[in-house]
Amino acid sequence: MPAGSAAPASSGTFVSEVMEILREAPDVEEVLVRQVQPHRLAAELGREGYVTFFRQYNEAREPAPAADL
């Protein structure tokens, strides 16, 4: 991972994390905020780990089924 691409623990929102990374390393080529780290690194889990990660990620974001009226 390039230096300066990991967000410091004190950052709050996406924008504040990005701005803090850019202040600390203005020449960084890739800005990765904490929230994106699991997505970015999922491939390192191997194929099964990658598939499992994204299945769980997508299932957690599926809307709840509509209640029958």
Buried (B, 14 or more C-beta within 10 A) or exposed (E): EEEBBBBEEEBEEEEEBBEBBEEEBEEBEEBBBEEEBEEEEBEEEEEEEBEEBEEEEEEEEEEEEEEEE
